[in-house]
Amino acid sequence: MKNLLALLLFSLSFAFAQLKVVATYPWIGELVKEIGKDKVRVHVIARPDEDPHFVVPRPSHIARMRDADLVVINGAGIEIGFLPPLIQQSNNPRIQPGREGFLDLSQFINIIEKPERVSREMGDVHPEGNPHYVFDPHNIPILARAIKEKMCELNSKDCSFYNANLEDFLRKWNAKLREWDEGFSKLRGLKVIQWHKTYNYLLNRYGIQEVGTLEPLPGIPPTARHLDSLVQSSRGQGVKFVILEGFRKGEIRTAQRVAEPIGARVLVLPNDVGSENAKNLFDMYDLILRRLSQ
């Protein structure tokens, strides 16, 4: 009985020592776990098979946010459709925007494609710019440091632990970064078509050229007229791939409608950790490089 009580008390003290973190996307959750290891308890809102723009808010998320010490978001407007009601209904003063338990990672990144103006005729454009900055691997060390700093702010007694984990992560990441830079540099000049401008940070970093998008406008589904126009404008340009995110695998026929007439291939890339069986951030980039290098 005494041993059982001692075990219970140990378990409770261990749980109490953990920083409770809610991350909006799997890749953010992975970064938090890299820094916090067993001293964080992470709940991820979005699934890797969901469109990150249209995540379904669930009651279970509210319960986790009510108890959270920290919420870490992608930002740049991508969570606008699901995050505000979750935060409001959590009734947790710690995680409200602007408070100590709220971290918007987009604030640490140079966001591209910020529109000078926004109107309905432009489609579902992001007023704050392209939010898919996770697809530039050079952004990851910046984000990891930002997470570490926030976790140290909230839990100073474990800051040295977080620092050691960060340094270990950065050592491994920078080694892979040299490998990725070398591999992606060989793809400079490659021409692709995307469904959405999801991979533009990657394309810009490594000189891969986007010839067009299957969406006529951001967030607007492809129309037959637009696809026919895209085929005409892309013929003879040497487009190698029509790219789909993992969560759009059900749209392969639509992508083939453009790919086949122009002699390109449909290529599915992971859109997050867990997508296309990418086990972590390292695996996600390895998989993207491997598939683009086919």
C-alpha positions in Angstrom: 0.0 0.0 0.0 2.8 2.4 0.9 4.6 1.6 -2.3 1.4 2.3 -4.3 1.0 5.6 -2.5 4.6 6.6 -3.1 4.2 5.7 -6.8 1.0 7.8 -7.0 2.7 10.8 -5.4 5.7 10.5 -7.7 3.4 10.3 -10.8 1.5 13.4 -9.6 4.6 15.4 -9.0 6.0 14.4 -12.4 2.7 15.5 -14.1 2.8 18.7 -12.2 6.3 19.4 -13.4 5.4 19.1 -17.0 4.6 22.3 -19.0 1.2 21.8 -20.7 1.4 23.0 -24.3 -1.2 23.1 -27.0 0.2 23.4 -30.6 -2.0 24.1 -33.6 -0.1 21.9 -36.0 1.9 18.6 -35.8 5.2 20.2 -36.9 4.9 22.8 -34.0 4.2 20.0 -31.6 7.3 18.2 -32.8 9.5 21.3 -32.2 8.0 21.7 -28.7 8.8 18.1 -27.9 12.4 18.4 -29.2 13.0 21.3 -26.7 10.9 20.0 -23.8 11.3 16.3 -24.0 9.7 14.6 -21.0 9.1 18.0 -19.3 6.3 19.0 -21.6 2.9 17.5 -22.3 1.8 18.4 -25.8 -1.6 18.4 -27.4 -1.9 19.0 -31.2 -5.1 20.5 -32.6 -4.8 19.7 -36.3 -4.4 16.3 -37.9 -1.8 15.9 -40.7 -4.6 14.7 -43.1 -6.6 18.0 -42.6 -6.3 21.1 -44.8 -4.5 23.5 -42.4 -6.8 26.3 -43.4 -10.0 24.3 -42.4 -9.3 22.4 -39.2 -12.3 21.2 -37.3 -12.5 22.5 -33.8 -13.5 19.8 -31.3 -14.7 20.0 -27.6 -11.6 18.0 -26.6 -9.4 20.9 -27.8 -11.3 23.3 -25.5 -10.7 21.1 -22.5 -6.9 20.9 -23.3 -6.7 24.6 -23.8 -8.5 25.3 -20.6 -5.7 23.6 -18.7 -2.8 24.8 -20.9 0.2 26.9 -19.8 1.1 27.7 -23.4 -0.4 27.8 -26.8 2.0 27.9 -29.8 0.5 28.9 -33.2 1.7 29.1 -36.8 0.1 32.6 -37.1 0.0 34.8 -40.3 -3.8 34.2 -40.3 -3.9 30.5 -41.1 -5.7 29.5 -37.9 -8.3 32.3 -38.2 -11.1 29.9 -39.0 -10.8 27.7 -35.9 -8.5 29.1 -33.2 -10.3 32.2 -31.9 -13.4 30.4 -30.7 -11.3 27.7 -29.1 -9.3 30.3 -27.2 -12.4 32.2 -26.2 -14.3 29.2 -25.0 -11.3 27.9 -23.0 -11.8 30.7 -20.5 -8.0 30.5 -19.8 -6.6 34.0 -19.2 -3.0 32.7 -19.6 -3.3 31.8 -23.3 -5.1 34.9 -24.6 -3.3 36.7 -27.5 -0.8 39.1 -26.0 -0.5 37.2 -22.7 2.5 35.2 -21.4 1.0 31.9 -22.5 0.5 32.7 -26.2 3.3 32.3 -28.8 2.8 33.3 -32.5 5.7 31.9 -34.4 5.1 34.0 -37.5 6.3 37.0 -35.6 9.9 35.7 -35.9 9.8 35.0 -39.7 10.1 37.2 -42.7 6.7 36.5 -44.2 6.6 36.6 -48.1 3.8 37.5 -50.5 2.1 40.2 -48.3 -0.6 41.7 -50.4 -0.7 45.5 -50.8 -4.5 45.3 -50.7 -7.1 42.6 -50.0 -10.5 42.2 -51.8 -13.0 39.4 -52.5 -12.0 39.4 -56.1 -8.5 38.1 -55.1 -9.9 34.9 -53.6 -9.2 33.7 -50.1 -5.9 35.5 -49.9 -4.0 35.8 -46.6 -3.8 39.5 -45.6 -0.7 38.8 -43.5 1.1 37.0 -46.3 2.0 33.4 -47.1 1.7 31.4 -43.8 3.5 28.2 -45.0 7.0 29.3 -43.8 7.7 25.8 -42.3 8.8 24.7 -45.8 12.0 26.7 -45.6 14.3 24.5 -43.5 16.4 27.6 -42.6 13.4 28.9 -40.6 13.4 26.0 -38.2 16.3 27.0 -36.0 14.8 30.5 -35.6 11.5 28.9 -34.5 13.2 26.4 -32.2 15.0 29.3 -30.4 11.7 31.2 -30.0 10.0 28.2 -28.5 12.9 27.6 -26.1 12.9 31.3 -25.0 9.1 31.2 -24.3 9.4 27.9 -22.3 12.2 29.4 -20.2 10.1 32.4 -19.5 7.3 30.2 -18.3 9.4 27.6 -16.5 12.8 29.1 -15.5 13.8 26.2 -13.3 14.0 23.9 -16.3 15.7 26.5 -18.6 19.1 24.8 -18.6 17.4 21.5 -19.6 15.6 23.3 -22.5 18.9 24.9 -23.6 20.7 21.6 -23.7 17.9 20.1 -25.8 17.9 23.1 -28.1 21.7 22.8 -28.7 21.4 19.1 -29.4 18.6 19.7 -31.8 20.4 22.5 -33.6 23.5 20.4 -33.9 21.6 17.6 -35.7 19.5 20.1 -37.7 22.4 22.1 -39.0 24.1 18.9 -40.1 21.0 17.9 -42.1 20.7 21.4 -43.4 24.0 21.2 -45.2 22.8 17.9 -46.7 19.5 19.4 -47.8 21.1 22.6 -49.2 23.3 20.4 -51.3 20.4 18.2 -52.5 17.9 21.0 -53.2 20.5 23.1 -55.0 20.6 20.4 -57.7 17.0 21.2 -58.4 17.5 24.8 -59.2 15.5 25.6 -62.4 13.1 22.8 -61.9 9.6 23.8 -63.0 6.5 22.8 -61.1 2.8 23.5 -60.8 1.2 23.5 -57.4 -2.4 23.3 -56.2 -1.9 26.0 -53.7 1.1 28.2 -52.9 2.0 25.9 -50.1 5.6 25.2 -51.0 6.7 28.7 -52.1 9.1 29.2 -49.3 10.9 26.1 -50.4 10.8 27.1 -54.1 12.1 30.5 -53.4 14.9 29.2 -51.2 16.2 26.8 -53.8 15.4 28.5 -57.1 12.6 26.1 -58.1 10.2 27.8 -60.5 6.4 27.8 -60.0 4.7 28.0 -63.5 1.2 28.1 -62.1 -1.4 26.8 -59.6 -4.4 24.6 -60.1 -6.4 27.1 -58.0 -7.5 30.0 -60.2 -7.2 32.2 -57.0 -6.2 31.3 -53.5 -8.7 29.1 -51.8 -10.9 28.8 -54.9 -11.4 25.3 -56.3 -10.1 24.6 -59.9 -12.5 25.2 -62.7 -12.5 23.4 -66.1 -11.8 26.7 -67.8 -8.9 27.5 -65.6 -7.3 24.0 -66.0 -7.6 24.2 -69.8 -6.0 27.6 -69.7 -3.2 26.3 -67.5 -2.5 23.4 -69.9 -2.2 25.9 -72.8 0.1 28.3 -71.0 2.3 25.4 -69.6 2.8 23.5 -72.8 6.4 23.5 -73.9 7.7 25.0 -70.7 9.3 21.8 -69.4 7.1 21.4 -66.3 8.2 18.2 -64.5 5.7 18.0 -61.6 2.2 18.9 -60.6 2.4 19.0 -56.8 -0.3 18.1 -54.4 -0.1 18.2 -50.6 -0.7 14.9 -48.8 -4.1 15.9 -47.6 -5.2 16.5 -51.2 -4.5 12.9 -52.5 -8.2 12.6 -53.4 -7.6 15.3 -56.0 -5.1 13.3 -58.1 -7.5 13.1 -61.1 -7.8 16.8 -61.2 -4.0 17.2 -61.1 -3.6 14.5 -63.9 -5.9 16.6 -66.1 -3.1 19.2 -66.3 -0.1 16.9 -65.9 -0.8 14.4 -68.7 -1.3 16.9 -71.6 2.0 18.7 -70.7 4.1 15.6 -70.0 4.4 16.2 -66.3 3.9 13.8 -63.4 1.7 14.3 -60.3 3.8 14.4 -57.2 2.4 14.2 -53.6 4.5 15.8 -50.9 4.0 15.8 -47.2 2.2 18.9 -45.8 3.2 18.3 -42.2 4.7 15.9 -39.8 2.6 12.7 -40.1 1.6 13.4 -43.7 2.9 10.8 -46.2 4.3 8.8 -43.2 6.8 11.6 -42.3 7.7 10.7 -38.8 9.2 14.0 -37.8 10.6 17.3 -39.3 13.8 15.6 -40.4 11.9 12.9 -42.2 9.5 15.5 -43.8 12.4 17.3 -45.5 14.1 14.1 -46.5 10.9 12.9 -48.1 10.3 16.2 -49.9 13.9 16.1 -51.3 13.7 12.5 -52.3 10.4 12.9 -54.2 11.4 16.1 -56.0 14.7 14.4 -57.0 13.0 11.6 -58.8 
